[in-house]
Amino acid sequence: MTPPGDGELVHESFRAFVARRLGADGRAWLDGLPHVVAGLTRDWELELGAELAGGVLALVVEAGPERVLKVGAPWDRTADEIEALRRWDGGPAPELLRADAARHALLVERIRPGTRAIHADAGAVAELLGRLHVEPWPALRPLDEVARRRVRRALEERRTAAERAERALATIDALTADAPAPVLLHGDLDERNLLVCDRRGLAAIDPLPCAGDAAFDAASWAHANGRPGRRERQRALAAAAGLDPVRVGAWGEVVAVHG
């Protein structure tokens, strides 16, 4: 990796995506990133390696053979990710080694072998959900707020039609009205964020934590970025995890709208 301050920190495709998605704010964050990374490298005595693929709105780089440095943007809710990782304590997710919420930085265990668990079965995912879904903390943002914002963003970005968005918002209202007791949700449990792990079998990375219905995480996994077989995965996971299949299916329709 190019030493901080001496050249480009991120791949051009990452830079282009951030600039396109976030405009001037995104470009300003990228411009300041070398300074932030240089400070973290010094303060945490890190030897950084290559940028790791897969990050969307965060810089993710090797920090030795078994550690990963993740630096998010100022608009990320890094404090929520830090708290979730602390509560999971290295069980269903990477172990948190160092954290600095002010600099939106986390140093975490590197998952090995770390391949995407595209072919994970419902039983293994149900076991993972059981470990993820612990009691949330009081200030954690609620699922209905998160889901509504995602649907509205999809509409603004023309990734969905107005009629589909309205149906999804109505579904969120109905699901929220009779929701079960909330749990700590991963919040973005699609196949990009589910890895094969030597220690755990499966590990969940890059959470967007919120508090709400466990069926939402199940629906996110079953959607699998639109791959065929979604309904079969929904039924299988609902059965394996002891979740209401109707609620998993309904949340699946919401996830399909905001992607």
C-alpha positions in Angstrom: 0.0 0.0 0.0 1.2 3.5 -0.7 2.3 5.1 2.6 -0.2 7.7 3.8 0.5 11.1 2.4 2.7 9.9 -0.5 0.0 9.0 -3.0 -3.4 7.6 -3.7 -5.0 5.7 -0.8 -8.0 4.2 -2.6 -8.7 2.6 -5.9 -10.0 5.0 -8.5 -13.3 3.0 -8.8 -13.9 3.6 -5.0 -13.1 7.3 -5.4 -15.4 7.6 -8.4 -18.3 5.9 -6.5 -17.9 8.1 -3.4 -17.8 11.3 -5.5 -20.8 10.2 -7.5 -22.9 9.2 -4.5 -21.9 11.9 -2.1 -20.7 14.8 -4.2 -18.5 17.5 -2.7 -18.8 16.0 0.8 -17.5 12.7 -0.5 -14.6 14.3 -2.3 -13.7 16.3 0.9 -13.7 13.1 3.0 -11.4 11.4 0.5 -9.1 14.3 0.4 -8.7 14.2 4.2 -8.4 10.5 4.4 -4.6 10.3 4.1 -4.2 12.5 7.1 -6.6 10.4 9.2 -4.9 7.2 8.2 -1.5 8.6 8.9 -2.6 9.5 12.4 -4.1 6.0 13.1 -1.0 4.3 11.7 1.2 6.3 14.1 -1.1 6.1 17.1 -1.9 2.4 16.8 1.5 1.4 15.5 0.1 -0.2 12.4 1.8 -1.7 9.3 -0.7 -1.2 6.5 -1.0 -3.4 3.5 -3.4 -3.5 0.5 -6.8 -2.0 0.3 -9.4 -4.8 0.6 -12.2 -5.1 -1.9 -15.8 -4.9 -0.9 -16.0 -1.6 1.0 -18.7 0.7 -0.3 -18.4 3.9 1.9 -15.4 3.1 4.1 -11.7 2.5 3.5 -10.8 -1.1 4.5 -7.1 -2.1 4.5 -4.9 -4.9 5.7 -3.2 -4.1 9.0 -0.9 -7.1 9.4 -1.8 -10.7 8.5 -4.7 -11.0 11.0 -6.1 -7.5 11.4 -8.1 -5.1 9.3 -8.3 -1.3 9.6 -11.7 0.2 8.7 -12.1 4.0 8.4 -15.6 5.3 7.8 -16.9 8.7 6.7 -18.1 11.4 9.1 -21.8 10.7 8.2 -21.4 7.0 9.2 -22.8 5.8 12.6 -19.4 4.3 13.6 -20.3 4.5 17.3 -23.2 2.1 16.7 -21.0 -0.3 14.8 -18.4 -0.2 17.7 -21.1 -0.8 20.3 -22.6 -3.7 18.3 -19.2 -5.4 17.9 -18.5 -5.0 21.7 -21.8 -6.6 22.5 -21.2 -9.5 20.1 -17.7 -9.9 21.7 -16.2 -11.8 18.7 -19.0 -14.4 18.7 -20.9 -14.0 15.4 -18.7 -11.1 14.1 -15.0 -10.1 14.0 -13.4 -9.3 17.3 -13.0 -5.6 17.9 -9.4 -4.8 18.8 -9.2 -1.0 18.8 -11.8 1.7 18.2 -11.9 5.5 17.8 -15.4 6.8 17.2 -14.2 10.4 16.7 -12.0 9.3 13.8 -14.6 6.7 12.6 -12.0 4.0 12.9 -12.0 0.4 13.9 -9.3 -2.2 14.1 -10.8 -5.7 13.9 -9.9 -9.3 13.5 -9.5 -10.5 9.9 -11.9 -13.3 9.1 -10.2 -16.3 7.6 -10.6 -17.6 4.9 -13.1 -14.8 4.5 -14.7 -16.0 1.3 -18.3 -14.9 0.8 -20.8 -17.5 2.2 -23.0 -17.5 -0.9 -23.9 -21.1 -0.4 -24.6 -21.0 3.3 -27.6 -23.1 4.3 -30.5 -21.9 6.4 -29.5 -23.9 9.5 -26.1 -22.2 9.7 -27.6 -18.8 9.1 -30.3 -19.4 11.7 -27.6 -20.3 14.3 -25.7 -17.0 13.4 -28.9 -15.0 13.8 -29.4 -16.5 17.2 -26.0 -15.1 18.3 -26.5 -11.7 16.5 -29.9 -11.0 17.9 -29.1 -9.9 21.5 -30.8 -7.2 23.5 -30.3 -3.7 21.9 -29.3 -0.6 23.8 -32.0 2.1 24.4 -30.5 4.8 22.1 -30.1 2.5 19.1 -32.1 3.8 16.1 -35.3 1.8 15.3 -35.7 -0.5 12.3 -38.8 1.3 11.0 -36.9 4.6 10.8 -34.0 2.9 8.9 -36.3 1.0 6.5 -38.3 4.1 5.6 -35.2 6.1 4.9 -33.8 3.4 2.6 -37.1 3.1 0.6 -37.3 6.9 0.2 -33.6 7.0 -0.9 -34.3 4.3 -3.5 -37.2 6.4 -4.8 -35.1 9.5 -4.9 -32.3 7.7 -6.8 -34.9 6.2 -9.2 -34.1 2.7 -8.3 -37.7 1.9 -7.7 -41.1 3.2 -8.9 -43.3 5.4 -6.7 -46.1 2.8 -6.5 -43.7 0.1 -5.2 -42.2 2.6 -2.7 -45.6 3.5 -1.4 -46.5 -0.2 -0.9 -43.2 -0.8 0.9 -43.8 2.2 3.3 -47.3 0.9 4.0 -45.9 -2.6 4.7 -43.3 -1.1 7.1 -46.2 0.7 9.0 -48.2 -2.5 9.3 -45.2 -4.6 10.4 -44.2 -1.9 13.0 -47.7 -1.8 14.4 -47.6 -5.4 15.7 -43.8 -5.9 16.0 -42.3 -8.4 18.4 -39.8 -7.3 21.0 -36.9 -5.7 19.3 -33.4 -7.3 19.0 -30.1 -5.9 17.9 -30.1 -6.3 14.2 -27.1 -6.5 11.9 -29.1 -4.3 9.5 -27.4 -5.3 6.3 -27.1 -9.0 6.3 -26.8 -9.8 2.6 -24.3 -12.1 1.0 -21.6 -9.4 0.8 -21.4 -9.2 4.6 -21.6 -12.9 5.4 -18.2 -14.7 5.3 -16.9 -18.2 5.8 -14.9 -18.3 9.0 -12.5 -21.1 10.3 -13.4 -20.3 13.9 -17.1 -19.7 13.7 -18.4 -21.3 10.5 -20.0 -18.0 9.5 -19.2 -14.5 10.5 -21.1 -11.3 9.9 -19.2 -8.2 8.9 -19.9 -4.5 8.3 -23.1 -4.1 10.3 -25.5 -1.2 10.1 -27.0 -1.8 13.5 -30.6 -1.0 14.4 -33.2 -2.3 16.8 -36.2 -4.2 15.6 -37.9 -7.3 14.2 -35.5 -10.3 13.8 -37.4 -11.2 10.6 -35.7 -8.3 8.9 -32.2 -9.8 9.0 -33.7 -13.1 7.9 -35.3 -11.3 4.9 -32.1 -9.5 4.0 -30.2 -12.8 3.8 -32.9 -14.5 1.8 -33.1 -11.7 -0.7 -29.4 -12.3 -1.6 -29.0 -9.3 -3.9 -31.9 -10.6 -6.0 -30.6 -14.1 -6.7 -33.2 -16.6 -7.7 -34.7 -18.8 -5.0 -35.6 -16.0 -2.6 -39.0 -17.4 -1.4 -37.5 -20.9 -0.8 -34.7 -19.3 1.3 -37.3 -17.3 3.2 -39.3 -20.4 4.1 -36.3 -22.4 5.0 -34.8 -19.7 7.3 -38.1 -18.9 9.0 -38.4 -22.6 9.8 -34.8 -23.0 11.0 -34.8 -19.8 13.1 -38.4 -20.2 14.5 -39.5 -17.0 12.9 -43.0 -16.1 11.5 -42.7 -16.9 7.7 -45.3 -14.2 6.9 -43.3 -11.5 8.6 -40.1 -12.7 6.9 -41.9 -12.6 3.5 -43.3 -9.1 4.2 -39.9 -7.7 5.2 -38.5 -9.4 2.1 -40.8 -7.3 -0.1 -39.5 -4.2 1.6 -35.8 -5.3 1.1 -36.5 -6.0 -2.5 -37.6 -2.3 -3.0 -34.6 -0.7 -1.3 -32.0 -3.3 -2.3 
